[in-house]
């Protein structure tokens, strides 16, 4: 027996050597990431719908049709009335899929979209986790499956849509603006550090290309053009002109390659709104969709929609400008993205990816307010008595629950918003005119059918921003204010 036990111990020696350098905390975190991923998979199964790359089938069929020499916008998918509705540059970008099987093209889009989402979440969460001291890989590992479980992401992946790729292009410009702002801050501070990076790396990290992503996204889908308006309103002229130049150059280049289809799109197809579907369809969670369903009509009441759209546009852009002025460019971008979803005539539920940074902003606002209240208590000497009292601090015993309650409403809002877009209560109350009225299930059913759109409207009106959250932008604002005071 002792010899047998000894041999078993010897067999375990390689395993011990392999696991000796692995931290138990790391193993626990890997387990948490796996558990969250499994929970997200269950949520998709419970609240998602059957997906078969429906939109990707249309794109793939249109590309095969176009590669065969036929006019792009005359394609109609079999057994449907749907065709290709994107600008011709999007057609050129998708044209290589004509040489791939449809299923391969669909899964490549899934892989690319998930990779883009991962990079975006890493960029958005990096300043937060650095401040809190959390591991980036662990935070992103949890955030990615949580994001995939939401209605916009799972619909994008299941239908074979491009929303996450466009989202990544726009957020790339946010990162570029961050980098440019930091370099400008170091330059004004007289930082004499020598940048020994290569020319390509220096160009990328300089952020001078900010705006190119928005320009490319606008060339694929017209709604990101609102970000160009935002850049101009906030006097970020270089980024705005880069976006305009990119969009114009790409569009003119497409005219040179596919002139007939480009002319057909801008003179005819662009104005055929019926090509994308009826306004009252349940997945259309825009303001136009809400008004059409409230009026129990296939069409949106035009004058009423235009009036409210102008109001929401002014509200969204003004709040985005205020957020940027207070040094929170992420919230500013999020407000602009949410505003495009609200005022667009058609915003399918898979278009609503801007709810993801909205959840991040709300959650970070909750943490910031909680930490700020703790700091105020420490300064006032009102800290909980006991072993955790900092040395040299005396005073009243403050309620331990006070810092927690400070950020509670933002935390509840973040959790509620996330759960709303996971559960997505629009589908159990989906109705289609003229067969079934949108009031078939009463007022509660009508509320649920419009719930995602109503949440977007509330976010545009009430999403908080975090003053000083982006130090580079805040420092830039202070620098300009100092120059103005000096001039006076």
MARDREN-214847 format. One record per residue (C-alpha): residue number from 1; chain; x, y, z. Coordinates in steps of 0.001 Angstrom, whole numbers. Layout:
// MARDREN-214847
(node NUM A (X Y Z))
...
// end
This chain:
// MARDREN-214847
(node 1 A (0 0 0))
(node 2 A (2675 2602 846))
(node 3 A (4417 1906 -2471))
(node 4 A (1125 2308 -4330))
(node 5 A (402 5600 -2586))
(node 6 A (3924 6797 -3369))
(node 7 A (3469 6057 -7061))
(node 8 A (174 7980 -7090))
(node 9 A (1841 10962 -5462))
(node 10 A (4599 10839 -8080))
(node 11 A (1969 10871 -10839))
(node 12 A (463 14055 -9342))
(node 13 A (3824 15848 -9305))
(node 14 A (3562 17186 -12904))
(node 15 A (74 18489 -12134))
(node 16 A (1362 20250 -9045))
(node 17 A (4207 21836 -11005))
(node 18 A (1718 23010 -13644))
(node 19 A (-701 24566 -11136))
(node 20 A (1946 25951 -8778))
(node 21 A (2022 29332 -10522))
(node 22 A (-1755 29668 -10840))
(node 23 A (-3368 32028 -8365))
(node 24 A (-6496 30692 -6706))
(node 25 A (-8151 34038 -7263))
(node 26 A (-7540 33697 -10988))
(node 27 A (-9139 30251 -10999))
(node 28 A (-12138 31652 -9154))
(node 29 A (-12454 34502 -11651))
(node 30 A (-12312 32090 -14572))
(node 31 A (-15115 30151 -12931))
(node 32 A (-17173 33323 -12524))
(node 33 A (-16679 34223 -16207))
(node 34 A (-17750 30714 -17233))
(node 35 A (-20829 30904 -14984))
(node 36 A (-21834 34297 -16410))
(node 37 A (-21370 33009 -19962))
(node 38 A (-23594 30014 -19184))
(node 39 A (-26233 32269 -17597))
(node 40 A (-26161 34489 -20689))
(node 41 A (-26636 31414 -22891))
(node 42 A (-29684 30416 -20824))
(node 43 A (-31076 33966 -21060))
(node 44 A (-30750 33929 -24852))
(node 45 A (-32589 30616 -24944))
(node 46 A (-35319 31903 -22651))
(node 47 A (-35904 35371 -24085))
(node 48 A (-34384 35234 -27577))
(node 49 A (-36099 34071 -30745))
(node 50 A (-35211 31471 -33367))
(node 51 A (-32518 32948 -35602))
(node 52 A (-31489 31770 -39053))
(node 53 A (-29406 34674 -40442))
(node 54 A (-32546 36109 -42070))
(node 55 A (-30988 39459 -43008))
(node 56 A (-27695 37854 -43967))
(node 57 A (-29584 35687 -46467))
(node 58 A (-30864 38857 -48123))
(node 59 A (-27397 40444 -48186))
(node 60 A (-25782 37295 -49503))
(node 61 A (-28423 36842 -52196))
(node 62 A (-28075 40486 -53235))
(node 63 A (-24295 40170 -53516))
(node 64 A (-24552 37016 -55635))
(node 65 A (-27108 38799 -57819))
(node 66 A (-24923 41912 -58133))
(node 67 A (-21756 39922 -58835))
(node 68 A (-23665 38321 -61699))
(node 69 A (-24017 41707 -63405))
(node 70 A (-27579 42530 -62309))
(node 71 A (-28633 45928 -60841))
(node 72 A (-28129 45817 -57089))
(node 73 A (-31385 47457 -56042))
(node 74 A (-33579 45340 -58284))
(node 75 A (-32863 42252 -56203))
(node 76 A (-35805 40805 -54243))
(node 77 A (-35188 37939 -51827))
(node 78 A (-37166 34770 -52648))
(node 79 A (-40511 34424 -50821))
(node 80 A (-40244 38014 -49537))
(node 81 A (-40697 41562 -50792))
(node 82 A (-37347 42650 -49321))
(node 83 A (-34222 43773 -51127))
(node 84 A (-30923 45518 -50452))
(node 85 A (-31484 48906 -48770))
(node 86 A (-27991 50056 -47730))
(node 87 A (-25933 52629 -49674))
(node 88 A (-23809 51242 -52527))
(node 89 A (-20571 51492 -50512))
(node 90 A (-22035 48910 -48125))
(node 91 A (-22595 46714 -51174))
(node 92 A (-18933 47017 -52152))
(node 93 A (-17876 46142 -48597))
(node 94 A (-20123 43066 -48622))
(node 95 A (-19330 41987 -52182))
(node 96 A (-16650 39422 -51190))
(node 97 A (-19333 37327 -49490))
(node 98 A (-20692 36473 -52950))
(node 99 A (-17859 33957 -53204))
(node 100 A (-18675 32306 -49840))
(node 101 A (-21486 29977 -48777))
(node 102 A (-24218 31865 -46945))
(node 103 A (-23643 30014 -43659))
(node 104 A (-19915 30781 -43746))
(node 105 A (-20616 34468 -44365))
(node 106 A (-23073 34496 -41467))
(node 107 A (-20681 32906 -38988))
(node 108 A (-17807 35138 -40097))
(node 109 A (-20061 38101 -39343))
(node 110 A (-20802 36649 -35885))
(node 111 A (-17091 36193 -35126))
(node 112 A (-16207 39663 -36387))
(node 113 A (-19084 41289 -34512))
(node 114 A (-18244 39578 -31205))
(node 115 A (-14582 40542 -31640))
(node 116 A (-15600 44157 -32331))
(node 117 A (-17884 44164 -29269))
(node 118 A (-15048 42794 -27111))
(node 119 A (-12622 45497 -28238))
(node 120 A (-15219 48234 -27699))
(node 121 A (-16067 47030 -24198))
(node 122 A (-12374 46840 -23331))
(node 123 A (-11925 50445 -24493))
(node 124 A (-14996 51696 -22602))
(node 125 A (-14257 49810 -19391))
(node 126 A (-10495 50440 -19258))
(node 127 A (-10680 53871 -17548))
(node 128 A (-13223 52522 -15056))
(node 129 A (-11356 49355 -14064))
(node 130 A (-8060 51251 -13827))
(node 131 A (-9680 53609 -11361))
(node 132 A (-11221 50782 -9343))
(node 133 A (-8217 48464 -9553))
(node 134 A (-10090 45590 -11220))
(node 135 A (-8464 43221 -13752))
(node 136 A (-9460 44268 -17269))
(node 137 A (-9671 40709 -18628))
(node 138 A (-12024 39669 -15832))
(node 139 A (-14306 42688 -16265))
(node 140 A (-14456 42324 -20044))
(node 141 A (-14919 38558 -19688))
(node 142 A (-18073 39220 -17681))
(node 143 A (-19262 42180 -19766))
(node 144 A (-19130 40455 -23168))
(node 145 A (-21567 37586 -22423))
(node 146 A (-23806 39973 -20495))
(node 147 A (-23924 42262 -23536))
(node 148 A (-24535 39373 -25949))
(node 149 A (-27619 38380 -23916))
(node 150 A (-29314 41734 -24597))
(node 151 A (-31926 42136 -27319))
(node 152 A (-29905 44380 -29683))
(node 153 A (-26779 42173 -29672))
(node 154 A (-28432 38761 -29893))
(node 155 A (-30725 40034 -32684))
(node 156 A (-27746 41523 -34532))
(node 157 A (-25835 38255 -34367))
(node 158 A (-28851 36069 -35096))
(node 159 A (-30031 38047 -38090))
(node 160 A (-26544 38623 -39486))
(node 161 A (-26700 42397 -39104))
(node 162 A (-23820 44909 -39109))
(node 163 A (-24789 47085 -36140))
(node 164 A (-21899 46036 -33903))
(node 165 A (-19367 46721 -36652))
(node 166 A (-20764 50239 -37152))
(node 167 A (-20841 50698 -33366))
(node 168 A (-17134 49787 -33255))
(node 169 A (-16284 52279 -36025))
(node 170 A (-17941 55122 -34130))
(node 171 A (-16401 54135 -30803))
(node 172 A (-12988 53986 -32473))
(node 173 A (-13335 57731 -32981))
(node 174 A (-14127 58155 -29279))
(node 175 A (-10870 56366 -28458))
(node 176 A (-9000 58505 -31001))
(node 177 A (-10378 61673 -29410))
(node 178 A (-9204 60402 -26017))
(node 179 A (-5702 59782 -27301))
(node 180 A (-5525 63154 -29024))
(node 181 A (-6785 64896 -25896))
(node 182 A (-4166 63214 -23726))
(node 183 A (-1347 64135 -26095))
(node 184 A (-2588 67707 -26146))
(node 185 A (-2692 67790 -22346))
(node 186 A (877 66475 -22063))
(node 187 A (2060 69014 -24637))
(node 188 A (459 71938 -22778))
(node 189 A (1938 70650 -19516))
(node 190 A (5422 70680 -21037))
(node 191 A (5913 66923 -20849))
(node 192 A (9316 66337 -22435))
(node 193 A (8998 62571 -22897))
(node 194 A (10387 61346 -26193))
(node 195 A (8081 59100 -28216))
(node 196 A (10259 56347 -29648))
(node 197 A (7399 54494 -31358))
(node 198 A (7438 53901 -35082))
(node 199 A (5693 56310 -37457))
(node 200 A (2605 54102 -37881))
(node 201 A (2207 53649 -34138))
(node 202 A (2715 57368 -33547))
(node 203 A (35 58136 -36141))
(node 204 A (-2451 55748 -34538))
(node 205 A (-1801 56919 -30977))
(node 206 A (-1889 60571 -31995))
(node 207 A (-5629 60322 -32672))
(node 208 A (-5409 62672 -35652))
(node 209 A (-7558 60224 -37616))
(node 210 A (-10543 60813 -35315))
(node 211 A (-13654 61125 -37472))
(node 212 A (-12685 58492 -40033))
(node 213 A (-14765 55832 -38260))
(node 214 A (-17864 58024 -38194))
(node 215 A (-17321 58842 -41872))
(node 216 A (-17119 55163 -42818))
(node 217 A (-20176 54324 -40687))
(node 218 A (-22119 57130 -42389))
(node 219 A (-21175 55683 -45785))
(node 220 A (-22686 52337 -44771))
(node 221 A (-25754 53712 -42991))
(node 222 A (-26926 57320 -43024))
(node 223 A (-28005 57704 -39374))
(node 224 A (-24417 58024 -37971))
(node 225 A (-24294 61386 -39760))
(node 226 A (-25781 62865 -36582))
(node 227 A (-22378 62342 -34953))
(node 228 A (-20897 64727 -37520))
(node 229 A (-23471 67333 -36460))
(node 230 A (-22461 66744 -32842))
(node 231 A (-18762 67180 -33642))
(node 232 A (-19504 70471 -35348))
(node 233 A (-21698 71735 -32506))
(node 234 A (-18918 70974 -30007))
(node 235 A (-16359 72646 -32301))
(node 236 A (-14299 69536 -32791))
(node 237 A (-13639 70772 -36285))
(node 238 A (-10785 68497 -37244))
(node 239 A (-12731 65343 -36407))
(node 240 A (-15859 66717 -38095))
(node 241 A (-14040 67569 -41325))
(node 242 A (-12269 64203 -41266))
(node 243 A (-15656 62481 -40994))
(node 244 A (-17139 64583 -43790))
(node 245 A (-14106 64054 -46005))
(node 246 A (-14114 60303 -45380))
(node 247 A (-17832 59941 -46121))
(node 248 A (-17634 62142 -49225))
(node 249 A (-14498 60468 -50539))
(node 250 A (-15873 56968 -50052))
(node 251 A (-19194 57887 -51644))
(node 252 A (-17570 59558 -54660))
(node 253 A (-15229 56609 -55021))
(node 254 A (-18236 54291 -55060))
(node 255 A (-19780 56410 -57820))
(node 256 A (-16616 55822 -59844))
(node 257 A (-16870 52052 -59358))
(node 258 A (-20649 51543 -59370))
(node 259 A (-22095 54680 -60888))
(node 260 A (-25397 53218 -62076))
(node 261 A (-26296 51683 -58728))
(node 262 A (-25109 54771 -56826))
(node 263 A (-27320 57015 -58930))
(node 264 A (-30259 54637 -58436))
(node 265 A (-29805 54691 -54673))
(node 266 A (-29541 58456 -54153))
(node 267 A (-32242 59387 -56668))
(node 268 A (-34802 56671 -55964))
(node 269 A (-34114 53931 -53418))
(node 270 A (-33210 56313 -50582))
(node 271 A (-36695 57819 -50648))
(node 272 A (-38609 54530 -50824))
(node 273 A (-39243 54152 -47094))
(node 274 A (-41671 51297 -47648))
(node 275 A (-38769 49044 -48682))
(node 276 A (-37771 48481 -45051))
(node 277 A (-41233 47724 -43624))
(node 278 A (-44291 49360 -42057))
(node 279 A (-43711 51920 -39292))
(node 280 A (-46081 50250 -36819))
(node 281 A (-44284 46892 -36804))
(node 282 A (-43452 45899 -33216))
(node 283 A (-39646 45654 -33657))
(node 284 A (-39595 49301 -34823))
(node 285 A (-38787 50859 -31444))
(node 286 A (-38352 54431 -32628))
(node 287 A (-40532 57439 -31872))
(node 288 A (-42215 56982 -35259))
(node 289 A (-43094 53397 -34366))
(node 290 A (-44515 54448 -30983))
(node 291 A (-46739 57101 -32563))
(node 292 A (-47962 54743 -35293))
(node 293 A (-48915 52102 -32720))
(node 294 A (-50536 54634 -30393))
(node 295 A (-52667 55817 -33315))
(node 296 A (-53251 52151 -34244))
(node 297 A (-52170 52978 -37771))
(node 298 A (-49735 51481 -40259))
(node 299 A (-48327 54936 -40997))
(node 300 A (-46877 57479 -38590))
(node 301 A (-48717 60820 -38215))
(node 302 A (-46136 62899 -40060))
(node 303 A (-46509 66369 -38534))
(node 304 A (-46700 65038 -34981))
(node 305 A (-43649 62835 -35525))
(node 306 A (-41681 65723 -37030))
(node 307 A (-42542 68021 -34104))
(node 308 A (-41531 65533 -31428))
(node 309 A (-38438 64489 -33400))
(node 310 A (-37172 68067 -33523))
(node 311 A (-37755 68335 -29785))
(node 312 A (-35890 65088 -29058))
(node 313 A (-33086 66097 -31429))
(node 314 A (-32601 69424 -29663))
(node 315 A (-32775 67756 -26244))
(node 316 A (-30346 64964 -27130))
(node 317 A (-27752 67191 -28762))
(node 318 A (-27913 69865 -26053))
(node 319 A (-27432 67264 -23301))
(node 320 A (-24589 65673 -25279))
(node 321 A (-22897 69069 -25561))
(node 322 A (-23269 69614 -21810))
(node 323 A (-21848 66177 -21079))
(node 324 A (-18861 66871 -23297))
(node 325 A (-18332 70286 -21715))
(node 326 A (-18175 68603 -18302))
(node 327 A (-15552 66132 -19511))
(node 328 A (-17676 63041 -20225))
(node 329 A (-17298 62227 -23909))
(node 330 A (-18596 58658 -23496))
(node 331 A (-21962 59881 -22231))
(node 332 A (-22024 62507 -24984))
(node 333 A (-21513 59851 -27670))
(node 334 A (-24103 57642 -25990))
(node 335 A (-26685 60426 -25973))
(node 336 A (-26103 61101 -29670))
(node 337 A (-26438 57397 -30480))
(node 338 A (-29642 57078 -28445))
(node 339 A (-31027 60177 -30161))
(node 340 A (-30445 58635 -33597))
(node 341 A (-32413 55576 -32463))
(node 342 A (-35281 57732 -31234))
(node 343 A (-35687 60107 -34192))
(node 344 A (-34987 57635 -37008))
(node 345 A (-38182 56619 -38863))
(node 346 A (-37197 52967 -38465))
(node 347 A (-35127 51680 -35537))
(node 348 A (-35417 47910 -35337))
(node 349 A (-34680 46370 -31961))
(node 350 A (-31272 45198 -33231))
(node 351 A (-30318 48823 -33907))
(node 352 A (-30471 49762 -30218))
(node 353 A (-26857 48860 -29346))
(node 354 A (-26362 52263 -27708))
(node 355 A (-28133 50953 -24648))
(node 356 A (-24904 49069 -23797))
(node 357 A (-22793 52180 -23035))
(node 358 A (-25866 53664 -21320))
(node 359 A (-25829 50778 -18821))
(node 360 A (-22081 51292 -18308))
(node 361 A (-22560 55013 -17663))
(node 362 A (-25352 54395 -15139))
(node 363 A (-23371 51713 -13310))
(node 364 A (-20235 53867 -13174))
(node 365 A (-22275 56858 -11988))
(node 366 A (-23560 54717 -9111))
(node 367 A (-20016 53690 -8108))
(node 368 A (-18701 57253 -8418))
(node 369 A (-21460 58706 -6259))
(node 370 A (-20972 56013 -3634))
(node 371 A (-17205 56645 -3532))
(node 372 A (-17740 60412 -3450))
(node 373 A (-20071 60142 -449))
(node 374 A (-17477 58036 1372))
(node 375 A (-14878 60708 661))
(node 376 A (-17129 63392 2118))
(node 377 A (-17650 61328 5254))
(node 378 A (-13903 60828 5666))
(node 379 A (-13264 64546 5286))
(node 380 A (-15925 65342 7865))
(node 381 A (-14540 62730 10272))
(node 382 A (-17862 60845 10122))
(node 383 A (-16664 57293 9537))
(node 384 A (-17884 54044 11048))
(node 385 A (-16188 53417 14372))
(node 386 A (-14344 50168 14954))
(node 387 A (-11341 48422 13512))
(node 388 A (-11856 49962 10060))
(node 389 A (-11559 53559 11259))
(node 390 A (-8527 55237 9610))
(node 391 A (-5754 56266 11982))
(node 392 A (-6106 59768 13298))
(node 393 A (-9766 60132 12288))
(node 394 A (-12256 60782 15036))
(node 395 A (-15782 62076 15180))
(node 396 A (-19326 60952 14921))
(node 397 A (-20312 57499 13875))
(node 398 A (-22004 57939 10502))
(node 399 A (-24659 55558 9200))
(node 400 A (-22872 52801 7275))
(node 401 A (-25712 52687 4754))
(node 402 A (-25350 56333 3693))
(node 403 A (-22686 55850 954))
(node 404 A (-24551 52823 -405))
(node 405 A (-27855 54674 -755))
(node 406 A (-26155 57599 -2480))
(node 407 A (-25663 55692 -5725))
(node 408 A (-28614 53351 -5275))
(node 409 A (-30964 54967 -7768))
(node 410 A (-28338 54876 -10500))
(node 411 A (-27534 51249 -9717))
(node 412 A (-31230 50335 -9807))
(node 413 A (-31611 52212 -13086))
(node 414 A (-28636 50349 -14607))
(node 415 A (-29940 46962 -13469))
(node 416 A (-33509 47728 -14553))
(node 417 A (-32383 48951 -17967))
(node 418 A (-30242 45868 -18486))
(node 419 A (-33004 43459 -17472))
(node 420 A (-35508 45264 -19696))
(node 421 A (-33301 44732 -22743))
(node 422 A (-32605 41106 -21792))
(node 423 A (-36234 40177 -21227))
(node 424 A (-37419 42385 -24136))
(node 425 A (-41153 42361 -23339))
(node 426 A (-42148 43628 -26780))
(node 427 A (-42437 40167 -28336))
(node 428 A (-45213 38607 -26195))
(node 429 A (-47351 41608 -27184))
(node 430 A (-46422 41768 -30870))
(node 431 A (-49385 42707 -33081))
(node 432 A (-49735 43339 -36782))
(node 433 A (-52274 45562 -38484))
(node 434 A (-54807 45208 -40005))
(node 435 A (-55383 41723 -38557))
(node 436 A (-54875 42649 -34870))
(node 437 A (-55087 46019 -33129))
(node 438 A (-52143 47223 -31087))
(node 439 A (-54582 47650 -28187))
(node 440 A (-55624 43996 -28294))
(node 441 A (-54037 43401 -24853))
(node 442 A (-55168 46664 -23313))
(node 443 A (-53089 49519 -21981))
(node 444 A (-50524 47234 -20335))
(node 445 A (-49981 45357 -23603))
(node 446 A (-49518 48645 -25479))
(node 447 A (-46992 49769 -22844))
(node 448 A (-45013 46546 -23166))
(node 449 A (-45051 46685 -26968))
(node 450 A (-43477 50153 -26801))
(node 451 A (-41305 49541 -23724))
(node 452 A (-37877 49639 -25395))
(node 453 A (-38667 52852 -27284))
(node 454 A (-40009 54517 -24135))
(node 455 A (-36814 53547 -22300))
(node 456 A (-34727 55201 -25026))
(node 457 A (-36762 58412 -24784))
(node 458 A (-36277 58487 -21007))
(node 459 A (-32536 57916 -21432))
(node 460 A (-32192 60808 -23880))
(node 461 A (-33977 63045 -21370))
(node 462 A (-32408 61796 -18138))
(node 463 A (-29169 59829 -18671))
(node 464 A (-26710 61373 -16180))
(node 465 A (-23188 62308 -17132))
(node 466 A (-20115 62087 -14945))
(node 467 A (-18240 65414 -14626))
(node 468 A (-14512 64918 -15111))
(node 469 A (-14865 61252 -16107))
(node 470 A (-12647 61824 -19162))
(node 471 A (-9749 63891 -17764))
(node 472 A (-8296 64651 -21196))
(node 473 A (-11496 66376 -22340))
(node 474 A (-11968 68121 -19016))
(node 475 A (-8402 69446 -19101))
(node 476 A (-8968 70637 -22649))
(node 477 A (-12016 72572 -21510))
(node 478 A (-10118 74163 -18616))
(node 479 A (-7274 75108 -20981))
(node 480 A (-9655 76875 -23366))
(node 481 A (-11377 78641 -20474))
(node 482 A (-7984 79834 -19231))
(node 483 A (-7116 81203 -22664))
(node 484 A (-10427 83080 -22791))
(node 485 A (-9843 84595 -19351))
(node 486 A (-6309 85567 -20331))
(node 487 A (-7606 87231 -23479))
(node 488 A (-10082 89224 -21469))
// end
